[in-house]
């Protein structure tokens, strides 16, 4: 897996994720994305935790439904088994509405 080619784009995506999807849950500290396999790795510091967790998304798909951007995640793994189970049950293969800023950043990568 390689880092997103353009450092500014990587930082922009981290900032967009921290202002939207991660808000209230924690902060994305590091992000790696492989556009060929559409997989993602991140290091995330969750609210109330002292150590960051590792997050892997085996496949990441972008869709548009009713004019709104969504993502579909599959193959979710974390460094906490209980969190992997929770994410699999609640997030895997379910459309997640994405802020337009995040969707735009992701569109540039893909």
C-alpha positions in Angstrom: 0.0 0.0 0.0 1.3 3.5 -0.8 0.5 6.9 0.5 -1.9 9.0 -1.4 0.3 10.5 -4.2 -0.1 14.1 -3.3 0.7 15.1 0.3 -1.6 18.1 0.2 -4.5 15.9 -0.9 -3.8 13.4 1.9 -3.9 16.2 4.5 -7.0 17.7 3.0 -8.8 14.3 3.2 -7.7 13.8 6.8 -9.0 17.3 7.7 -12.3 16.7 5.9 -12.7 13.3 7.6 -11.9 14.9 11.0 -14.5 17.6 10.5 -17.2 15.2 9.3 -17.2 11.4 9.8 -14.7 11.3 12.7 -16.2 14.3 14.6 -17.3 13.2 18.0 -15.6 9.8 17.7 -11.9 10.7 17.4 -9.3 12.0 15.0 -7.7 10.5 11.9 -3.9 10.7 12.5 -2.6 9.0 9.4 -4.2 7.8 6.2 -2.9 5.5 3.4 -5.0 4.8 0.3 -4.4 2.4 -2.5 -6.4 3.5 -5.6 -5.8 0.3 -7.5 -7.3 -2.0 -4.8 -9.5 0.8 -3.4 -8.3 -0.2 0.1 -7.5 2.1 3.0 -5.4 2.0 6.1 -5.7 4.6 8.9 -4.4 5.3 12.4 -7.2 6.8 14.5 -7.2 8.2 18.0 -10.6 7.5 19.4 -12.2 9.9 22.0 -11.3 8.8 25.5 -8.5 6.5 24.4 -4.8 7.2 25.1 -3.5 5.0 22.2 -4.5 5.1 18.6 -6.0 2.1 16.8 -5.3 0.7 13.4 -8.1 0.6 10.9 -8.1 -1.3 7.6 -10.8 -1.2 5.0 -10.4 -4.0 2.4 -12.5 -2.3 -0.2 -13.9 1.1 -0.5 -16.6 2.1 -3.1 -18.2 5.4 -3.9 -21.8 5.7 -5.0 -24.4 8.4 -5.6 -27.9 7.9 -4.4 -30.6 10.5 -4.9 -27.8 13.1 -5.7 -25.9 12.5 -2.5 -22.5 10.8 -2.2 -22.2 7.6 -0.2 -19.5 5.2 0.6 -19.7 1.4 0.9 -17.1 -0.3 3.1 -16.1 -4.0 3.2 -13.4 -6.0 4.8 -13.3 -3.7 7.9 -10.6 -4.7 10.4 -9.3 -2.8 13.5 -6.7 -3.5 16.1 -9.5 -4.0 18.6 -11.5 -7.2 18.0 -14.7 -5.9 19.6 -14.5 -2.8 17.4 -14.0 -4.9 14.3 -17.2 -6.9 15.2 -19.1 -3.7 15.8 -18.0 -2.1 12.5 -18.8 -5.3 10.6 -22.3 -5.4 12.0 -23.1 -1.7 11.7 -21.1 -0.4 8.7 -20.1 -3.2 6.4 -21.8 -3.0 2.9 -24.2 -0.3 4.1 -24.3 3.0 2.3 -22.9 5.8 4.5 -23.8 9.3 3.6 -20.7 11.4 3.1 -20.1 15.1 3.4 -19.7 16.7 -0.1 -16.1 17.9 0.9 -15.0 14.3 1.7 -16.7 12.9 -1.4 -14.9 15.5 -3.6 -11.5 14.6 -2.0 -12.1 10.9 -2.6 -13.2 11.6 -6.2 -9.8 13.2 -6.8 -8.0 10.1 -5.6 -10.1 7.6 -7.6 
